[in-house]
Amino acid sequence: MTDLKSIESDLCIIGSGLAGMAAALFAAARGLRVTQMGHTGEIIFASGMLDLLEVHPVIEKRTWSDPWAAIDALVQDLPDHPYARLKKADIKAAFDEIQTFLSETGLTYQRHSERNTRVLTSLGTIKSTYAVPHTMWNGVEALAEKSPCLIVDIRGLKGFSARQIVAACGNEWPSLRSERISFPDSEHLNEMYTEHMANALLLPHNREKLAQVIQPHVKGSKIIGLPAILGLYRTQEVISHLEELIGVPIFEIPTIPPSVPGLRLKEAFERGLRTKNVQYFSLTKALKVSQTTDNRFETHIGRDEVEHIVASRGVILASGRFIGGGLFADRTHVRETILGLPVFQPDSRREWHRRDFLDPRGHSINQAGLEIDNSFRPLNDSGDPAFETLFAAGSILAHNDWKRLKCGAGLAIATAYGAVNSFMRLNR
């Protein structure tokens, strides 16, 4: 460790989930030297859809078709929510920048800019989200038109039942049918995995075999829904070829995590950020962060022992909550794992959860996290910024029950945008 050479960087980003990836993009696009580290990140558990805001107030379970009007109402009612630290124009700009970047990597997203989009899920429910991968868009349009549709599932694929989807969604989409098929050359396997099938479909001859299996079941269907297996890469090529072979449009339905759309999103960020010269250390963590006498940061990173030291003018904590490792809960309290920052949380563990797990008010523990100022800087015990150029973004922030509000991706993207722009403003 004594011979380790410092990596000079403008901004060090801790975390490789959606907030960390978005922060790395925004920083690199503004000409900053960026170093990023993190484990796999929660991004691989994503459905691929990008939520902005659907539900508010949570206790009323009120859903909104206009996410921007929902944000207005949320900020009015919950002024401590991270969205309240941003202008709507900034949230829109953040989404535009992310969508453009992903399109440049080959992962196209589609949306209605002023309203949420309704999407079929693997449970047969209808989910509202803001932006969806292009692989799902045919299904969005078919749902709106109630087109005759065939839902196909695959023997051995767990957690995805075409029959269940049709049964659950019959009232909403009455012209659905279901069929179960065997994926080509899989008869000897008891269990199928989405990523293996997605890789297999990169080969044209496997697409031809799959089309031969599906085509006899098309009958009067105008469109076909499949589990999300249409290639880890080159998805438009895979879809176009299958549509030509089968003779009708197709679309994907997201599966249980880890999902292919989540893996695509992770790969697209990693691939695109390499072209922007982001120095990314995967499968590593920040072992120690300290500030030097000249107000710079030294971040010691590695797997179990220090492998690199990053010297930077600023740090963005995008380390996530409990799954990501940014927060840790013991028997009495929740703590932040890297810098020991104060965590907003209930006074006692007895108050973490309500007696009813499905209580519509949610649980107090879901509001736990770092409190920040309007520049996304975590606060110390006195209510002042803990460090002049330390910022935080994503689910580690307090006062956001993103799962119930349906705003997880929006929270990650928008707060990363706010944190990077605050760093730029404070370091002119």
VOGUTOR-551852 format. One record per atom (N, C-alpha, C, O): residue in three letters; x negated, y, z negated. Coordinates in steps of 0.2 Angstrom, whole numbers, plus 5000, padded with zeros to 4 digits. Last residue first. Example, Ala and Ser with C-alpha at 12.3 -4.5 7.8 and 13.67 -1.06 7.14 Angstrom:
BEGIN
ser493649894965 ser493249954964 ser493650004961 ser493350064960 ala493449724961 ala493849784961 ala493449844961 ala492949834958 
***
This chain:
BEGIN
arg508151325048 arg507951365054 arg507251405053 arg507051435057 asn508651235039 asn507951235040 asn507751275047 asn507351255050 leu510051245037 leu509651265031 leu508851265033 leu508451285029 arg510551205050 arg510651275048 arg510151295042 arg509951355042 met510151075050 met509851115055 met509951195053 met509551235054 phe510851025039 phe510151015039 phe509851065044 phe509351105043 ser512151045045 ser511951075039 ser511151075038 ser510851135036 asn512150955055 asn512151025057 asn511951065051 asn511751125051 val512050835048 val511550855052 val511550925054 val511050955054 ala513350835041 ala512650835037 ala512050855042 ala511650895039 gly514250835051 gly514250895046 gly513550895043 gly513250945042 tyr514050715057 tyr513950775061 tyr513850835056 tyr513450885058 ala514350635046 ala513650635049 ala513550695053 ala512950725053 thr515750665045 thr515250685040 thr514550685042 thr514150725040 ala516250605058 ala516250685056 ala515750705051 ala515450755051 ile515850475057 ile515650515062 ile515650585060 ile515150625062 ala516550425045 ala515850415046 ala515550465051 ala515050495050 leu517850465047 leu517450495041 leu516750485042 leu516350535041 gly518150395058 gly518150465058 gly517750495053 gly517450545054 ala518150265053 ala517650285058 ala517650365059 ala517050395059 gly519150275043 gly518450255041 gly517950275046 gly517450305045 cys520450305041 cys520050355043 cys519350335043 cys518850385043 lys521650245034 lys521450225040 lys521050285044 lys521250315049 leu521950265020 leu522050325025 leu521950305032 leu522250345037 arg521450145015 arg522150155015 arg522350215020 arg522950215023 lys520050155018 lys520450095020 lys521250115020 lys521550095025 trp519650275012 trp519750275019 trp520150215022 trp520450215027 asp519950375001 asp520150305001 asp520250285008 asp520850275011 asn518850484995 asn519050465001 asn519250385000 asn518850345000 his518050534984 his518750564986 his518950544993 his519250584996 ala516250534989 ala516850524984 ala517550554987 ala517450584992 leu515350445001 leu515550504998 leu516250494994 leu516650444995 ile514950325007 ile514750335000 ile514950404997 ile514950414991 ser515450325020 ser515950295014 ser515650305007 ser515950295002 gly514650475026 gly515050415027 gly515350385020 gly515550435016 ala513250555019 ala513750555025 ala514050485024 ala513750435022 ala512250685012 ala512550615012 ala513150615017 ala513450665018 phe510550755010 phe511250755012 phe511550685012 phe511150635011 leu509350865004 leu509650795004 leu510350795005 leu510750835002 thr508750985003 thr508850955010 thr508950885009 thr508750845014 glu508751024989 glu508951074994 glu509051045001 glu509551065005 phe509550914978 phe508950934982 phe509150974987 phe509750974990 ala510750924971 ala510250884968 ala509550904971 ala509050904968 pro511751074970 pro511351024975 pro510850984971 pro510351024968 asp512651064954 asp512251104959 asp511951044964 asp511950994962 gly513251004944 gly513651034949 gly513351074955 gly513651104959 ser512450954934 ser512651024933 ser513151044939 ser513351104938 asp512150824939 asp512650834934 asp512850904932 asp513350914929 asn512150864957 asn511850834951 asn512350844945 asn512950864947 leu512850824973 leu512750864967 leu512450824961 leu512550764961 pro512350804990 pro512550774984 pro512350824978 pro511850854978 arg512850915003 arg512250894999 arg512550864992 arg512950894989 phe513650955013 phe513650885012 phe512950865008 phe512650815009 ser513951095011 ser513451075016 ser513250995016 ser512750975019 asn514851105001 asn515151115008 asn514551105014 asn514751095019 asp514350974991 asp514551034992 asp514751044999 asp514750995003 ile514950814984 ile514550854988 ile514750924988 ile515350944986 glu514850664975 glu515250724976 glu514750774979 glu514150764978 leu514850494979 leu514450554978 leu514950614979 leu515250624985 gly516150384972 gly515650404976 gly515250464975 gly515350494969 ala517850324971 ala517150334968 ala516650344973 ala516650324979 gln519050294975 gln518850364976 gln518150374973 gln517850434974 asn519250154972 asn519150174979 asn518950244981 asn518750264986 ile519450154959 ile518750134961 ile518650154968 ile518150174970 ser520850174958 ser520450234957 ser519650214959 ser519350264961 his521850114971 his521450104965 his520950154964 his520650174969 gly523550144977 gly522850124978 gly522550124971 gly522850124966 arg524850164977 arg524450224975 arg523750214976 arg523350254976 pro525450044979 pro525450094985 pro525050154983 pro524850184988 asp524749894974 asp525049964971 asp524950014977 asp524350024979 leu524249774975 leu524549804981 leu524849874979 leu525249894983 phe523849734963 phe523349734968 phe523549774974 phe523149814977 asp524449804948 asp524649774954 asp524149784960 asp523949844962 arg523649874939 arg523849804938 arg524049764944 arg523849704945 arg522249964947 arg522949954944 arg523149884943 arg522749834946 his520549984942 his521049944946 his521749954943 his521749954937 trp519750064933 trp519550054940 trp520150024945 trp520250054950 glu520050074920 glu520350114925 glu520250104932 glu520450144936 arg519149994914 arg519849974913 arg520250014918 arg520849994920 arg517950054914 arg518050004919 arg518849984919 arg519049964924 ser518150234912 ser518050164910 ser518250114915 ser518650134919 asp518250354920 asp517850354914 asp517750284911 asp517250274908 pro517950334938 pro518450334932 pro517950324925 pro517450304925 gln516750434946 gln517050374945 gln517550374939 gln517450424935 phe515450504955 phe516150514953 phe516450444952 phe516450404957 val513750474950 val514350454954 val514950474951 val515150454945 pro512150554952 pro512850544948 pro513350524953 pro513450544959 leu510850454959 leu511250514959 leu511850504955 leu512150444954 gly509750364960 gly510050374954 gly510550434953 gly510550464948 leu509250344973 leu508950404969 leu509250414962 leu509150464958 ile509850214976 ile509150244978 ile508850294974 ile508250294972 thr511150184971 thr510550134970 thr509850164972 thr509350134970 glu512250244959 glu511950254966 glu511250224966 glu510950234961 arg513350144950 arg512850184950 arg512550194958 arg512750144962 val514750124939 val514550124946 val513950164946 val513950224944 his514950024924 his514950084928 his514650074935 his514350024936 thr515049904917 thr515249964914 thr515350024918 thr515750064917 arg514449794923 arg515049784919 arg515349844917 arg515949844914 asp514049874939 asp513949824934 asp514549824929 asp515049834932 ala513949914956 ala514349914950 ala514149854945 ala514149794947 phe513150014967 phe513149954964 phe513549964957 phe513550014954 leu513050094983 leu513350094977 leu513250024974 leu513349974977 gly512450054995 gly512350124993 gly512550134985 gly512250174982 gly512649925000 gly512149934995 gly512050004993 gly511550014989 gly513749895009 gly513149925012 gly512549935007 gly511949935009 ile514649854999 ile514449805004 ile513749835007 ile513249795008 phe514849974992 phe514649914989 phe514349864993 phe513849834992 arg514450095004 arg514650084997 arg514450024994 arg513850004994 gly513150185013 gly513750145012 gly513950135005 gly513650165000 ser512050265016 ser511950195014 ser512550155012 ser512450095010 ala511550385021 ala512150355024 ala512150275022 ala512250235027 leu510750515016 leu511050455013 leu511650435017 leu512150465016 ile509550605024 ile510250585024 ile510450525022 ile510150475024 val508250715021 val508550645020 val509250645021 val509550685018 gly506950815027 gly507550805024 gly507750735025 gly507450695028 arg505650815031 arg505850885028 arg506550875025 arg506750905021 ser504650675027 ser505150705031 ser505350775027 ser505250775021 ala503750525029 ala503650595026 ala504150635030 ala504050645036 val503850365025 val504150415029 val504050485026 val504350495020 ile502850225024 ile503050285020 ile503250335025 ile502850355030 his503050045025 his502950115028 his503150165023 his503550155018 glu503149945016 glu502849925022 glu502649995026 glu502149995030 val503349885000 val503249945004 val502849925010 val502349905009 glu504249734999 glu503749774997 glu503649835002 glu503949835007 asp505449685004 asp505349674997 asp504749714994 asp504849734989 arg505549775016 arg505949725015 arg505949715007 arg506449725003 gly505349955016 gly505149895018 gly505649845016 gly506249855015 ile504850125012 ile505350075015 ile504950015016 ile504350005017 his504850275004 his504550205004 his505050155007 his505550145004 thr504850435008 thr505350375008 thr504950315009 thr504650305014 glu504650595002 glu504250535004 glu504750475003 glu504950464997 phe505050755007 phe505250695005 phe504750645007 phe504450645012 arg504550925002 arg504650875007 arg504850805004 arg504750794997 asn504151024993 asn504851014994 asn505050965000 asn505550975003 asp502851014989 asp503051064995 asp503751054997 asp503951075003 thr502750914980 thr502750974978 thr502951034983 thr503051084981 thr504050784986 thr503350814985 thr503350884982 thr503850914982 gln505250674980 gln505050744983 gln504350764981 gln504150754975 ser505650504984 ser505350554980 ser505250624984 ser505150614990 val506350344985 val506350414988 val506150464983 val506350464977 lys506050174988 lys505950234983 lys505950294988 lys505750294993 leu506550084997 leu506350064990 leu506250114985 leu506350104979 ala507650075009 ala507350125006 ala507150104999 ala507650094994 lys507449925019 lys507849965015 lys507350025012 lys506750015012 thr507749835035 thr507349865029 thr507749905025 thr508349925027 leu508249795047 leu508149745041 leu507749765036 leu507349725033 ser507349905057 ser507949865056 ser507749815050 ser507149805049 phe506850065059 phe506650005056 phe507249965054 phe507549975049 tyr506650165073 tyr507150135069 tyr506850065066 tyr506550025070 gln506450325079 gln506050265076 gln506450225071 gln506650255065 val507150385093 val507250375086 val506850315084 val506850255087 asn507150415107 asn506450405103 asn506650415095 asn506250435091 lys508150395115 lys508050455112 lys507550465107 lys507450515103 thr508150265118 thr508050305123 thr507950375121 thr507650425124 arg508550205105 arg507850195108 arg507650245113 arg507150265113 leu509950235105 leu509450285101 leu508750265103 leu508350315102 gly510450145114 gly510450215116 gly509950255112 gly509650305115 arg510250025107 arg509950035113 arg509950105115 arg509450125118 glu510950055095 glu510250035095 glu509950045101 glu509350075102 phe512250075100 phe511850125096 phe511150115096 phe510750155098 ala512549945106 ala512550005110 ala512150065107 ala511750105110 glu512449865095 glu511949855101 glu511949915105 glu511349935107 lys513549905088 lys512949905085 lys512349905090 lys511949945090 leu514549875098 leu514449945095 leu513749955092 leu513450005093 arg514449745099 arg514349785105 arg514249855102 arg513749885105 leu514849705086 leu514249685088 leu514049735094 leu513449755095 gly516249745087 gly515749775082 gly515049765084 gly514649805083 pro516749655097 pro516749735098 pro516249765093 pro515949815094 val516549535091 val516149545096 val516149625098 val515649655099 ser516549535073 ser516849535079 ser516349555085 ser515849595083 pro516349435058 pro516049485062 pro516249485070 pro516249425072 pro518149485058 pro517449495058 pro516949435056 pro517249395053 ile519449425069 ile519149435062 ile518349445062 ile518049425067 thr519549515084 thr519649455080 thr519349475073 thr519249525072 pro520549615096 pro519949605091 pro520149545086 pro520649535085 ile520949565112 ile521249585105 ile520649565100 ile520349515100 glu520749635129 glu520449595123 glu520949615117 glu521149675116 phe521549595144 phe521349645139 phe521149595133 phe521349545132 ile521849595162 ile521749565156 ile521449615151 ile521249665153 pro522849585177 pro522449625172 pro522349585166 pro522849545164 val522749445188 val523149495184 val522649525180 val522149505178 gly521949345194 gly522449385198 gly522949435195 gly523349455198 ile520849275191 ile521549255188 ile522049285192 ile522649255193 leu519749335198 leu519949265199 leu520649245196 leu520949195199 glu519949465195 glu519949445202 glu520049375203 glu520449355207 glu519749465181 glu520349485184 glu520449465191 glu521049445194 leu518449415181 leu518949375178 leu519649395181 leu520049355183 his517749525186 his517749465189 his518249415187 his518549385191 ser518149625177 ser518349635184 ser518249565187 ser518749555191 ile517549575165 ile518249585165 ile518449595173 ile518949555174 val516149575168 val516549515166 val517249525167 val517549475170 glu515949715171 glu515849665176 glu516149595174 glu516449565178 gln516249765158 gln516649785164 gln516549735170 gln517049715173 thr515249715150 thr515949695149 thr516349715155 thr516849675157 arg513849705148 arg514149705155 arg514849685155 arg515149645159 tyr513749605133 tyr513549655138 tyr513949655144 tyr514249605145 leu514549505128 leu514249555123 leu513949615127 leu513949665124 gly516149455135 gly515449475136 gly515149525131 gly515449575129 leu517449445129 leu517249465136 leu516649495137 leu516549545140 ile518049415118 ile517549375120 ile517249385127 ile516849355129 ala519349435108 ala518749485111 ala518149445112 ala517749435107 pro520649335115 pro520249355110 pro519649395112 pro519449385118 leu521749415128 leu521249365125 leu520949385119 leu520849445118 gly523249435137 gly522849455131 gly522349395129 gly522649345128 ile523649475153 ile523449425149 ile523049455143 ile522549495145 ile525049525163 ile524449545160 ile524349485155 ile524749455153 lys526249475168 lys525949535172 lys525249555169 lys524849595172 ser526849315170 ser526549365166 ser526249415170 ser525949395176 gly527449205176 gly527749265178 gly527449325174 gly527649385174 lys525949115177 lys526649105179 lys526949185180 lys526649215184 val524749075170 val524949145171 val525749145173 val526049185169 his524248945169 his524748965164 his525049035165 his525449065161 pro523348925179 pro523948885179 pro524448915174 pro525048895175 gln522249015174 gln522649025180 gln523348995180 gln523849025182 ile521448955164 ile521949005162 ile522449015168 ile523049015167 val520448875170 val520848845165 val521448895163 val522048865162 gln519948955180 gln520248895182 gln520748865177 gln521248835178 ala519249045171 ala519849065175 ala520249005178 ala520849015178 leu518248965166 leu518748995162 leu519349015166 leu519949005164 lys517448945178 lys517748885174 lys518348915170 lys518848885169 glu517049075181 glu517449045186 glu517848985182 glu518448965184 arg516349105170 arg516949145171 arg517349105176 arg517949105175 asn515249015172 asn515749005166 asn516349045167 asn516849025164 his514749075183 his515049005184 his515448995178 his515948955179 pro514149205179 pro514749195183 pro515149125184 pro515749125184 leu513749225162 leu513649195168 leu514249185172 leu514749155170 leu514349295151 leu513849335155 leu513649295162 leu513449325166 leu515049195144 leu515349225150 leu514949285153 leu515149315158 ala514149165134 ala514249115140 ala514549145146 ala514449135151 asn514249265125 asn513649255129 asn513749215135 asn513449225140 ala515649245121 ala515449305124 ala514749305128 ala514749325134 met515449125115 met515849125121 met515749185125 met515649185131 his514649165104 his514349115108 his514749115115 his514449105120 glu515449255097 glu514849285101 glu514549235105 glu514249245110 thr516549175093 thr516649225098 thr516049245101 thr516049255107 tyr516448995091 tyr516249065089 tyr516249115094 tyr516049105100 met517348855087 met517048895092 met516948965089 met517248985084 glu517248685082 glu517348755080 glu516948795085 glu516448785087 asn517048555087 asn517548565082 asn517748645081 asn518248655079 leu516548515103 leu516448555098 leu517048565093 leu517648565096 his516748445115 his516448405110 his516348445104 his516048425099 glu517348535124 glu517748485121 glu517448445115 glu517748415111 ser516748645130 ser516748645123 ser517148585120 ser517248585114 asp516848675144 asp516248635141 asp516248635134 asp515648635131 pro517848815142 pro517548765146 pro516948735143 pro516548775140 phe519048815129 phe518448845132 phe518048795136 phe517948745134 ser520648765130 ser519948745128 ser519448785132 ser519548785138 ile522148855125 ile521648825130 ile521048795127 ile520948815121 arg523748895122 arg523148875119 arg522748835124 arg523048795127 glu524849035124 glu524648965127 glu523948955123 glu523549005121 ser526449125123 ser525749105120 ser525549045124 ser525948995126 arg527249285128 arg527149215128 arg526449195125 arg526049235125 leu528249425126 leu527649395125 leu527749315125 leu528249295123 ser529249525127 ser529149485133 ser528449445132 ser528049445137 pro529549595116 pro529849535117 pro529649495122 pro529849435123 trp528749675105 trp528549665112 trp528849595114 trp528549545113 glu529449695093 glu529149745096 glu528949735103 glu529049785107 asn529849565090 asn530349615090 asn530049675094 asn530449715097 gly528649485091 gly529249475095 gly529749525096 gly529949545101 cys527549485083 cys527649545087 cys528249535092 cys528349585096 ala527549355077 ala527549425073 ala527749485076 ala528049525074 ala527549265087 ala528049265082 ala528049335078 ala528649355077 val526349305094 val526949315098 val527549315093 val528049355093 ile525349285084 ile525449345087 ile526149355090 ile526449405089 gln525549145082 gln525749185077 gln525849255080 gln526249295077 arg525149095095 arg525849085093 arg526049135087 arg526549155087 ala523749135095 ala524249165100 ala524949155098 ala525349205098 ser522749155082 ser523349115084 ser523749155089 ser524149205086 phe521249165074 phe521649195080 phe522149145083 phe521949095085 gly520549095064 gly520749165063 gly521149195069 gly521249255069 lys519349005074 lys519749015068 lys519949085068 lys519649135070 leu519348905088 leu519248975086 leu519748995080 leu520348995081 gly519848785092 gly519248785088 gly519048855086 gly518548865082 arg520548835107 arg520448775102 arg519848785099 arg519348795102 ile521048995109 ile520548945111 ile520548895105 ile520448915099 asp522449095116 asp521949075111 asp521549015113 asp521748985118 val523349215125 val522949155125 val522449145119 val522149195118 ile524849285129 ile524249285124 ile523949215124 ile524249165123 leu525549365143 leu525349295140 leu524749315135 leu524249335137 cys526849475146 cys526149465144 cys526049395141 cys526449365137 pro527849595153 pro527749525152 pro527049505151 pro526649515156 ser527649755145 ser527549715151 ser527549645149 ser527349625144 lys527949875138 lys528249805136 lys528249755142 lys528749725143 glu527249985139 glu527749975144 glu528149905143 glu528649895146 ala526449985128 ala526850045129 ala527450025134 ala528050055133 leu525749865130 leu526149875125 leu526649935125 leu527249925124 ala525049905142 ala525549855142 ala526049855136 ala526649845137 glu524150005137 glu524650025142 glu525249965142 glu525849985143 val523449925128 val523749985125 val524350005130 val524850015128 gly522849825137 gly523349805132 gly523749865129 gly524349855127 asn521949905143 asn522549875147 asn523049855142 asn523649855144 trp521049935133 trp521549985135 trp522049955139 trp522649985139 met520049855128 met520749845125 met521249885128 met521849885127 thr518949885135 thr519149815135 thr519849805132 thr520149755134 his518650015131 his518950005137 his519249935138 his519749925142 pro518950035113 pro518450015119 pro518950005125 pro519549985125 val519850175107 val519750105108 val519250085114 val519250125118 ala520350295095 ala519950275102 ala519850205102 ala519650175096 tyr521250295085 tyr521150355089 tyr520850335095 tyr521050365101 thr522650185080 thr521950205080 thr521850265085 thr522350285088 ser523850085073 ser523750145076 ser523050165075 ser522750165069 lys524349915077 lys523949965073 lys523850025077 lys523850025083 ile525549795074 ile525349855079 ile524949905075 ile525249935070 thr525249625072 thr525449685070 thr525249735075 thr524849725079 gly524649505075 gly525249515078 gly525549585076 gly526149595077 leu523449485070 leu523949465066 leu524649475069 leu525149455066 ser522549545080 ser522649475080 ser523149445075 ser523249385075 thr523549685086 thr523049655082 thr523049575082 thr523549555085 leu523849815099 leu524049745096 leu523449715092 leu522849715094 val523949985096 val523549925098 val523749865095 val523949865089 arg524250155100 arg524450095097 arg524150035100 arg524150025106 thr523350305096 thr523450245101 thr523750185097 thr523450165092 asn523750475092 asn523450405090 asn523650355096 asn524150365099 arg523350625101 arg523850575097 arg523450505097 arg523050495100 glu522550695109 glu522950735104 glu523450685100 glu523850705096 ser521850615118 ser521550665114 ser521950695108 ser521650705103 his521950445119 his522350505120 his522150565115 his522150555109 arg520550355125 arg520950385119 arg521450435122 arg521350455128 gln519150245127 gln519750275129 gln520150305124 gln520250265119 tyr517350215129 tyr517950215125 tyr518550255128 tyr518350305132 thr516150105136 thr516650155137 thr517250155132 thr517450095131 leu514550075135 leu515150055131 leu515650115131 leu515650155128 gly513450115142 gly513850065145 gly514450045141 gly514849995144 thr512850225137 thr512550155136 thr512950105139 thr512650045139 glu513650325140 glu513050325144 glu512650255142 glu512250235147 ser514750305131 ser514850295139 ser514150285142 ser514150245147 leu514150345120 leu514250275121 leu514350255128 leu514150205130 phe514050485122 phe513450445121 phe513550365122 phe513150335126 thr515350515123 thr514950525129 thr514250485128 thr514050455133 gln515750485110 gln516050455116 gln515650455122 gln515550415126 ile515050575102 ile514950505101 ile515250465108 ile514850415110 glu515550695107 glu514750685108 glu514650605107 glu514250575111 asp516850695103 asp516650695110 asp515950675111 asp515750645116 phe516750685089 phe517050625093 phe516850635100 phe516650575103 ala516250815087 ala515850745085 ala516050685089 ala515650655091 ala517250895091 ala516550895095 ala516150835093 ala515850805097 lys518250865082 lys518350845089 lys517650845093 lys517550805097 ile517550915070 ile517750845071 ile517850825078 ile517650765080 asp517451045074 asp516851005073 asp517050935073 asp516650895076 ala518851085074 ala518451095080 ala517751055080 ala517551025085 lys519151075061 lys519451025066 lys519051025072 lys518950975075 lys517751095050 lys518251125054 lys518551075059 lys518151025061 leu517451015034 leu517351025041 leu517951065044 leu518551055042 arg517850985021 arg517151015022 arg517051035029 arg516551065031 ala518950905022 ala519050975020 ala518351015021 ala518451075021 tyr518450775024 tyr518750815030 tyr518750885028 tyr518750925033 pro518150735010 pro517650755015 pro517850795021 pro517550835023 his519350794999 his519250745004 his518650775008 his518650835010 asp519750904990 asp519050864989 asp518850814994 asp518350794994 pro521050934993 pro520450984995 pro519750954994 pro519350984997 leu522350864998 leu521750834995 leu521150874997 leu520750855001 asp523350945005 asp523450904998 asp522850884994 asp522950874988 gln522651005015 gln523051045011 gln523151005004 gln523151044999 val522050895021 val521650945018 val522050985013 val521751015008 leu523250825025 leu522750795021 leu522350845017 leu522250845011 ala523750915035 ala524150895029 ala523650865023 ala523750885018 asp522750915044 asp522950975041 asp523350965035 asp523150995030 ile522750775048 ile522150805044 ile522350875041 ile522150885036 ala523950765054 ala523850725048 ala523250755044 ala523250765038 ala523650845066 ala524150865061 ala524150835054 ala524250865049 trp522750755071 trp522550815069 trp523050855064 trp522850885060 pro523450635074 pro522950635069 pro522750705066 pro522550715061 asp525050605077 asp524650655078 asp524050665073 asp524250685067 ser525750505072 ser525550495078 ser525050545080 ser524650535085 trp525650445055 trp525650505060 trp525450475067 trp524950435067 thr526550375041 thr526050365047 thr526150425052 thr526750455052 arg526650365024 arg526850395030 arg526350395035 arg525750405034 lys526550295012 lys526450265018 lys526650295024 lys526950265029 glu526650365000 glu527250365004 glu527250325010 glu527650305014 ile525350354995 ile525950324991 ile526550324995 ile527050274994 val524650415005 val524550345005 val525150315001 val525450265003 pro525450545015 pro525150525009 pro525150445008 pro525650415011 his524550465028 his524550515022 his525250545021 his525550565026 val523750375040 val524150375034 val524050425029 val523450435027 glu522750405050 glu523450375052 glu523950385046 glu524450405047 leu521350465058 leu521750465052 leu522450445054 leu522750475059 leu520350385066 leu520250455064 leu520650475058 leu520450495053 asp519550235071 asp520150275067 asp519950345066 asp519350355065 leu519050155084 leu518850215080 leu519450245077 leu519750285081 met518749975085 met519150035086 met518950095082 met518650075076 gly517949875082 gly517749915088 gly518149975089 gly517950015093 ser518049825069 ser518549795075 ser518349825082 ser518549805087 ala516549795060 ala517049835063 ala517449805069 ala517249755072 phe515549725056 phe516149705053 phe516749745056 phe517349735055 ile514449785060 ile514649725063 ile515249695061 ile515549655064 ile514349895052 ile514649905058 ile514749845062 ile515249845066 glu513749885040 glu514449865040 glu514749865047 glu515249845048 gly512049825042 gly512549875042 gly513249855043 gly513349795045 thr510849765042 thr511249755048 thr511749805048 thr511949825053 his509849895033 his510049825035 his510449815041 his510549865045 gly508750025039 gly509349995036 gly509449925037 gly509049895041 met508150185044 met508050115042 met508750095039 met509150135037 gln507450305055 gln508050275052 gln507850205050 gln507450175053 thr506850465059 thr506650395057 thr507250365053 thr507550405049 val506650585072 val507150545067 val506850485066 val506550445070 arg506450745076 arg506050685075 arg506450645070 arg506450665064 leu507650835085 leu507350825078 leu506950755079 leu507150715083 gly508550875095 gly507750885096 gly507350865090 gly506750885089 arg509850845094 arg509650915093 arg508850925093 arg508650975090 ala509850715096 ala510150755102 ala509950825101 ala509950865105 ala509450665084 ala508950665090 ala509250705095 ala508750735099 ala510550695076 ala509950725075 ala509450725081 ala509150775082 phe511550625082 phe511650695082 phe510950725080 phe510850785083 leu511050495080 leu511150515087 leu511150595087 leu510850625091 ala510950485066 ala510350475070 ala510450505077 ala509950535080 ala512250495063 ala511850545061 ala511150545065 ala510950595067 ala512750375069 ala512950435071 ala512550495069 ala512350535073 met512050275061 met511950275068 met512150345071 met511850375075 gly512650305048 gly511950315049 gly511750315057 gly511350355059 ala513950285050 ala513750345048 ala513050355050 ala512850415052 leu513950145054 leu514150195059 leu513950265057 leu513750305061 gly512450085046 gly513150085048 gly513350135053 gly512850165056 ser511150105042 ser511250085049 ser511950065051 ser512050025055 gly510150205031 gly510750175033 gly510850155040 gly510650205044 ile509450355030 ile509450295026 ile510150265027 ile510650285025 ile508450455039 ile509150425038 ile509150365036 ile508850315038 cys507450595039 cys507450525037 cys508150505036 cys508450535031 leu506850715050 leu507450695046 leu507350615045 leu507250575050 asp505550735055 asp505950795052 asp506550765048 asp506650805043 ser504150645051 ser504750645053 ser505150715051 ser504950735046 glu502750545051 glu502950605050 glu503650615054 glu503750595060 ile502250415041 ile502650425047 ile502950495047 ile503350505042 ser500750385033 ser501350415033 ser501650425040 ser501250445044 lys499950235031 lys499950295034 lys500650325034 lys501050285036 leu499250135017 leu499850155022 leu499750225024 leu499650275021 asp498350105008 asp498050125015 asp498650135020 asp498550145026 thr499050064997 thr498650124996 thr498350145003 thr498250205004 met499649945000 met500050005000 met499650065000 met499850115003 
***
